[in-house]
Every structure is written in C-alpha cells, then in structure tokens.
Amino acid sequence: MKNIYRNIIGMFLLENNQVKEEYLFKKEEILSEEKREKAWKEFLEKHKGTEEADAETKAEPKILEIFTQPKYLKRLREANILITKRKISESTKPDHLVSQAINGIDEIDKAANILVKRLREWYELYNPEFSHSIENHEKFVELILKNDKKTLLKQVGLEEDESMGSKLNIEDINAIRELARQIENLYELRKKQSKYIETLMKKHFSNINAVCGSLIGAKLLASAGSLEKMAMFPASTVQLLGAEKALFRHMKTGAKPPKFGILINHPLVTKTKKADKGKVARALADKISLAAKIDFFKGEFRGDSLRKELEERFL
C-alpha cells in the first residue's frame, strides 16, 4: 500500500511503511507556507491517485517511527529551531517598542538626576550663589555651559569678588563643564526618545495618544505589558496602573487604597482640586480603556471626541 505523507521537513512517498521517495524542504520552504504548499501540489501531481496519510488520523504508528531515525530527527530539530527563531523575530510589536523607549526615558531621567546633583555640588565649590538661585536642572546646565562665572553672578546681583566660591584652575573648571556637557547630551537624548515615542503613538495607538498624550499613553502600555492586555483590562484596572505597590499595601495592611497611578500626571487630573481627582481619574480611565479597545481592534479614530467629552465635563 502506498501513501504520501508530509511534515515540516519534507514530503515522502511511503510503501508498506518504508520511504520510497522523499523531498526534503529547503530553508526558504520551511519558512514559507506558500512555498511549501506549492511544492506539495507538485508532489501530489507527480503521484496522482496516491492516498495522503495524516499523522493524527490516518498514519499508522509505524509511519511515525520512520522519523525517529537520526537523519530525520536532526532535520526536525533544525527546522523547529528555524521556525521558532522566525516566530520570535516576528513577535515584536509596536507596543513592545513603545515600552522599551518609555522605560529608557525613565532610566535617562534617573541617570540625569543623579549626575546633575553631583554637578551642582561640584559647581557650588566654584559658584554657589548662582547654583542656589536656579532650581531647574536643565536650565542650570544650559546656563553654566554658555556663560562664565562673572556673567552668571551678575544675574544674581553680585560681583565676582563678592562670591564665596573658590578660584579654581582652568583644568578644574573644564572638568566641571565636561560633566555638564554629558548631562546636556542626556537631556537631548531624552527629547529625541520622546519624539520617537510620539511618532509611534500617533501611528499605532492614535486613540490612546489623543486621550492621554504620548508619554502617559506609553507609560500605561508599558505598565499593562501590551496593547492587548490593556484593551482587555476593565477601566478600574487602567485607573490604577502604576499604583500596584500602593494597592498591595492596601490589601495587606488595610492602608488607604490608591485612587490613581500613572494618571496622576494627566493634565485633567493635575488641574482638578484634590477632592475630585479620583472622580476625574475614573472618567479618564474609562475613556482610555475604550480608546485602547478601539486601537487594538482597529476601529475608527475617535480619540478627539473622547478627549473632548472629558474636557467639556471637567474643564
């Protein structure tokens, strides 16, 4: 009795459970279902009238025993590794890219904050009055790179000889300025990464982006794990994304439950008086949850109308 049998490594003409003819798939055929089907049709045409054996329903155990031979086992292993690598490479989605980028921004912020604190302590040996006069770290870095000590002291109403700062050598000043330049580079990198996230959010998550903005939307996606998970979350879960520690503390100790997580940074929440922040966060989470579902299921763009409803209600 003759049968035709196929699996991921090739096609086989079997007679009395012995391989009489075989066609082993090439690498490109293993990776392409279309090419495998084309080769299969040609093999069927060549052996027209021969019954096909199915591994699950028709093939006898003896047929499957053929593929325990070392040469076939090796091919099966190689084919499965190849397919697995391809599936992994194709599994990256835009929400994964957004998550990596927003986590990168968080780490840039941490690194910049640590370094700028060191910069301030170092610079204050040289010009303490100016350092104390400006709180914004980014502006501080920008000004000390663009101006000398004399100019900066004039901005705070002092002459150079009135400063408590030490007179440092040019080598020492250059070392301080080099650290400031590297911190400035971090701020520039953050801006570029933010722009990249904004582009991704507008392209792939337009409704979420319209309702809560690119950075907050990206943080929500990263906290949820993926767009699919976020789309399946109820609005109450979206509301508390980023507040997991506070939620678990509430469950464990009975402490006051959180009313919001990442959404605390949304303009609608920040502009609202404290007593109403929870109410605004609930309404906002409801719209974001709806926006995530629209983005996931590829619905029509409704982000602007969702945001407008919130603004009309709370502004």
PEURJO-V607925 format. One record per residue. N is the residue number from 0. RES is the residue in three letters. PHI is phi in whole degrees, -180 to 180 (* if undefined). Layout:
BEGIN
[[N/RES/PHI] [N/RES/PHI]]
END
This chain:
BEGIN
[[0/MET/*] [1/LYS/-104] [2/ASN/-141] [3/ILE/-109] [4/TYR/-132] [5/ARG/-137] [6/ASN/-147] [7/ILE/-71] [8/ILE/-98] [9/GLY/167] [10/MET/-126] [11/PHE/-140] [12/LEU/-97] [13/LEU/-110] [14/GLU/-137] [15/ASN/53] [16/ASN/62] [17/GLN/-125] [18/VAL/-78] [19/LYS/-99] [20/GLU/-152] [21/GLU/-139] [22/TYR/-131] [23/LEU/-90] [24/PHE/-63] [25/LYS/-78] [26/LYS/-55] [27/GLU/-69] [28/GLU/-77] [29/ILE/-62] [30/LEU/-87] [31/SER/-124] [32/GLU/-63] [33/GLU/-61] [34/LYS/-70] [35/ARG/-65] [36/GLU/-65] [37/LYS/-63] [38/ALA/-64] [39/TRP/-66] [40/LYS/-63] [41/GLU/-66] [42/PHE/-68] [43/LEU/-64] [44/GLU/-62] [45/LYS/-65] [46/HIS/-117] [47/LYS/-58] [48/GLY/93] [49/THR/-86] [50/GLU/-72] [51/GLU/-87] [52/ALA/-101] [53/ASP/-107] [54/ALA/-63] [55/GLU/-90] [56/THR/-120] [57/LYS/-114] [58/ALA/-69] [59/GLU/-75] [60/PRO/-53] [61/LYS/-65] [62/ILE/-64] [63/LEU/-68] [64/GLU/-64] [65/ILE/-56] [66/PHE/-87] [67/THR/-89] [68/GLN/-67] [69/PRO/-53] [70/LYS/-66] [71/TYR/-79] [72/LEU/-61] [73/LYS/-63] [74/ARG/-65] [75/LEU/-63] [76/ARG/-62] [77/GLU/-64] [78/ALA/-66] [79/ASN/-69] [80/ILE/-64] [81/LEU/-62] [82/ILE/-66] [83/THR/-63] [84/LYS/-61] [85/ARG/-65] [86/LYS/-66] [87/ILE/-64] [88/SER/-66] [89/GLU/-90] [90/SER/-84] [91/THR/-70] [92/LYS/-120] [93/PRO/-56] [94/ASP/-68] [95/HIS/-68] [96/LEU/-65] [97/VAL/-62] [98/SER/-61] [99/GLN/-64] [100/ALA/-67] [101/ILE/-71] [102/ASN/-67] [103/GLY/-63] [104/ILE/-63] [105/ASP/-59] [106/GLU/-73] [107/ILE/-62] [108/ASP/-61] [109/LYS/-63] [110/ALA/-63] [111/ALA/-64] [112/ASN/-66] [113/ILE/-63] [114/LEU/-70] [115/VAL/-72] [116/LYS/-66] [117/ARG/-65] [118/LEU/-61] [119/ARG/-63] [120/GLU/-61] [121/TRP/-68] [122/TYR/-67] [123/GLU/-68] [124/LEU/-67] [125/TYR/-102] [126/ASN/-148] [127/PRO/-67] [128/GLU/-62] [129/PHE/-70] [130/SER/-58] [131/HIS/-75] [132/SER/-85] [133/ILE/-133] [134/GLU/-92] [135/ASN/-68] [136/HIS/-64] [137/GLU/-65] [138/LYS/-67] [139/PHE/-59] [140/VAL/-62] [141/GLU/-60] [142/LEU/-71] [143/ILE/-73] [144/LEU/-81] [145/LYS/-93] [146/ASN/-129] [147/ASP/-88] [148/LYS/-61] [149/LYS/-61] [150/THR/-65] [151/LEU/-68] [152/LEU/-66] [153/LYS/-62] [154/GLN/-66] [155/VAL/-107] [156/GLY/76] [157/LEU/-127] [158/GLU/-91] [159/GLU/-62] [160/ASP/-78] [161/GLU/-94] [162/SER/-77] [163/MET/-84] [164/GLY/-69] [165/SER/-77] [166/LYS/-90] [167/LEU/-94] [168/ASN/-70] [169/ILE/-60] [170/GLU/-64] [171/ASP/-68] [172/ILE/-65] [173/ASN/-63] [174/ALA/-64] [175/ILE/-64] [176/ARG/-67] [177/GLU/-66] [178/LEU/-62] [179/ALA/-62] [180/ARG/-64] [181/GLN/-67] [182/ILE/-67] [183/GLU/-60] [184/ASN/-62] [185/LEU/-65] [186/TYR/-64] [187/GLU/-67] [188/LEU/-62] [189/ARG/-62] [190/LYS/-62] [191/LYS/-66] [192/GLN/-67] [193/SER/-64] [194/LYS/-65] [195/TYR/-61] [196/ILE/-63] [197/GLU/-59] [198/THR/-63] [199/LEU/-63] [200/MET/-64] [201/LYS/-66] [202/LYS/-77] [203/HIS/-110] [204/PHE/-134] [205/SER/-62] [206/ASN/-71] [207/ILE/-61] [208/ASN/-61] [209/ALA/-68] [210/VAL/-78] [211/CYS/-126] [212/GLY/86] [213/SER/-69] [214/LEU/-72] [215/ILE/-67] [216/GLY/-60] [217/ALA/-65] [218/LYS/-65] [219/LEU/-65] [220/LEU/-62] [221/ALA/-65] [222/SER/-69] [223/ALA/-71] [224/GLY/109] [225/SER/-171] [226/LEU/-64] [227/GLU/-60] [228/LYS/-63] [229/MET/-64] [230/ALA/-67] [231/MET/-87] [232/PHE/-69] [233/PRO/-71] [234/ALA/-59] [235/SER/-64] [236/THR/-73] [237/VAL/-59] [238/GLN/-60] [239/LEU/-103] [240/LEU/-59] [241/GLY/94] [242/ALA/-116] [243/GLU/-61] [244/LYS/-62] [245/ALA/-66] [246/LEU/-66] [247/PHE/-67] [248/ARG/-64] [249/HIS/-62] [250/MET/-68] [251/LYS/-85] [252/THR/-112] [253/GLY/82] [254/ALA/-63] [255/LYS/-58] [256/PRO/-71] [257/PRO/-73] [258/LYS/-104] [259/PHE/-164] [260/GLY/-122] [261/ILE/-61] [262/LEU/-66] [263/ILE/-60] [264/ASN/-88] [265/HIS/-71] [266/PRO/-52] [267/LEU/-64] [268/VAL/-78] [269/THR/-66] [270/LYS/-83] [271/THR/-90] [272/LYS/-65] [273/LYS/-54] [274/ALA/-64] [275/ASP/-104] [276/LYS/-61] [277/GLY/-63] [278/LYS/-63] [279/VAL/-66] [280/ALA/-62] [281/ARG/-64] [282/ALA/-65] [283/LEU/-65] [284/ALA/-62] [285/ASP/-63] [286/LYS/-70] [287/ILE/-66] [288/SER/-60] [289/LEU/-66] [290/ALA/-62] [291/ALA/-65] [292/LYS/-66] [293/ILE/-63] [294/ASP/-65] [295/PHE/-68] [296/PHE/-92] [297/LYS/58] [298/GLY/-82] [299/GLU/-70] [300/PHE/-68] [301/ARG/-133] [302/GLY/-57] [303/ASP/-63] [304/SER/-69] [305/LEU/-66] [306/ARG/-68] [307/LYS/-62] [308/GLU/-60] [309/LEU/-67] [310/GLU/-65] [311/GLU/-66] [312/ARG/-82] [313/PHE/-116] [314/LEU/-103]]
END
